[in-house]
Amino acid sequence: MADDAAPPNEQMAIVLTEDAADKLLPFATLVSGAIAMGMRVDVFASYWGLVAFKARAGPPPASVSPGHGEGGTALEEALRRKNAPNWKAILEMAKSLGELHIYACSQSMEILGLTKADLDPLVESVTGVATFIDRTRSASVSYFI
């Protein structure tokens, strides 16, 4: 292991509540970087973050957060022009390389009327917040996106 690589017991915990490309692409990059460093990554997808994981045919849309006006349109155009990988493809690659666990928030599932069958296979299981906190209690790095 390289001197700057994370020890295998390090863990990153992420609570994801966003579903726009300008949030999901950096999220996926952060996850893949942590996986490349040998970290375990646990993600708790809630509300709009959970909606981002709804199963759909084809790549997810590249829409940015509202309020960016022409800048948002320019980013969407640049992503298409550069043929940038979508955030889900980045997560799939990360999962094939290391320990990535994605959990759907049970309360969000109930409120949004979703079932596990409605979600992308990247989502491992449905869990409550207390279980997620217990799983990530010793995480060395935590993010809220």
C-alpha positions in Angstrom: 0.0 0.0 0.0 1.3 3.5 -0.8 2.2 5.8 2.1 -0.7 8.1 1.2 -3.4 5.4 0.8 -6.0 5.0 3.5 -5.7 2.0 5.9 -8.2 -0.7 5.0 -10.3 0.0 8.1 -11.0 3.7 7.2 -14.6 4.5 6.4 -16.4 7.4 4.7 -20.1 8.1 5.5 -22.2 10.2 3.1 -25.8 11.4 3.5 -27.0 12.2 0.0 -30.1 14.5 -0.3 -29.5 15.9 -3.8 -30.4 14.8 -7.3 -28.9 17.4 -9.7 -25.9 16.7 -11.9 -23.8 19.5 -10.3 -24.2 17.7 -6.9 -24.2 14.0 -8.1 -21.0 14.2 -10.3 -18.9 15.6 -7.4 -20.5 13.0 -5.1 -19.6 10.2 -7.4 -16.1 11.5 -7.8 -15.7 11.8 -4.0 -16.9 8.2 -3.6 -14.6 6.8 -6.4 -11.6 8.7 -4.9 -12.3 7.2 -1.4 -12.7 3.7 -2.9 -9.4 4.1 -4.8 -7.7 5.0 -1.5 -9.0 1.8 0.0 -11.8 3.2 2.1 -15.2 1.6 2.7 -17.9 4.0 1.7 -21.5 4.0 3.1 -24.1 6.2 1.5 -27.5 7.0 3.0 -29.8 8.2 0.2 -32.7 10.3 1.4 -35.4 12.3 -0.3 -34.1 13.8 -3.6 -30.9 11.8 -3.2 -33.1 8.7 -3.1 -35.1 9.9 -6.2 -31.8 10.0 -8.1 -31.5 6.3 -7.6 -34.9 5.5 -9.1 -34.5 2.8 -11.7 -34.7 4.1 -15.3 -33.6 3.0 -18.7 -30.5 4.8 -20.1 -28.2 7.3 -18.5 -29.6 9.7 -15.9 -30.4 13.2 -17.1 -27.7 15.8 -16.7 -29.7 18.6 -15.2 -28.2 21.0 -12.7 -29.6 22.7 -9.6 -32.3 25.3 -10.3 -31.1 28.9 -10.1 -28.0 28.6 -12.1 -29.6 30.1 -15.2 -27.3 30.3 -18.2 -24.4 28.8 -16.2 -26.5 25.7 -15.6 -27.3 25.4 -19.3 -23.6 25.8 -20.2 -22.6 23.1 -17.7 -25.2 20.7 -19.1 -23.9 21.4 -22.6 -20.3 21.0 -21.6 -21.0 17.6 -20.0 -22.7 16.4 -23.2 -20.0 17.9 -25.5 -17.2 16.3 -23.4 -19.1 13.0 -23.3 -18.4 13.0 -19.5 -19.3 9.8 -17.7 -22.5 10.1 -15.8 -22.5 9.8 -12.0 -24.1 6.4 -12.0 -21.4 4.9 -14.3 -18.7 6.3 -11.9 -20.4 4.7 -8.9 -20.8 1.4 -10.7 -17.0 1.4 -11.5 -16.2 2.3 -7.9 -18.4 -0.5 -6.6 -16.6 -3.0 -8.8 -13.3 -1.8 -7.3 -14.0 -1.6 -3.6 -16.5 -1.6 -0.8 -19.4 0.7 -1.6 -22.7 0.3 0.2 -25.7 2.4 -0.7 -28.8 2.4 1.5 -32.2 3.9 0.9 -33.8 5.8 3.7 -36.8 3.9 4.9 -38.7 7.0 5.9 -38.1 8.7 2.5 -39.2 5.5 0.8 -42.5 5.5 2.7 -43.2 9.2 2.2 -42.4 9.1 -1.6 -44.3 5.8 -2.1 -41.3 3.9 -3.3 -40.4 0.2 -3.0 -37.0 -1.4 -3.3 -38.1 -2.6 -6.8 -38.4 1.0 -7.9 -34.6 1.6 -7.2 -31.5 1.0 -9.2 -29.6 -2.2 -8.3 -26.8 0.0 -6.8 -29.0 0.4 -3.8 -28.1 -2.4 -1.5 -31.0 -2.2 1.0 -33.6 0.0 2.7 -32.6 1.0 6.2 -33.5 3.5 8.9 -31.4 6.4 10.1 -30.5 4.7 13.4 -29.1 1.6 11.6 -27.1 3.8 9.3 -25.7 5.8 12.2 -24.8 2.6 13.9 -23.1 1.3 10.8 -21.0 4.5 10.3 -20.4 5.3 14.0 -16.7 4.9 13.6 -16.4 6.6 10.1 -13.2 8.7 9.9 -14.8 11.0 7.3 -18.5 12.1 7.0 -20.2 14.3 4.4 -23.7 15.7 3.9 -24.5 16.4 0.2 
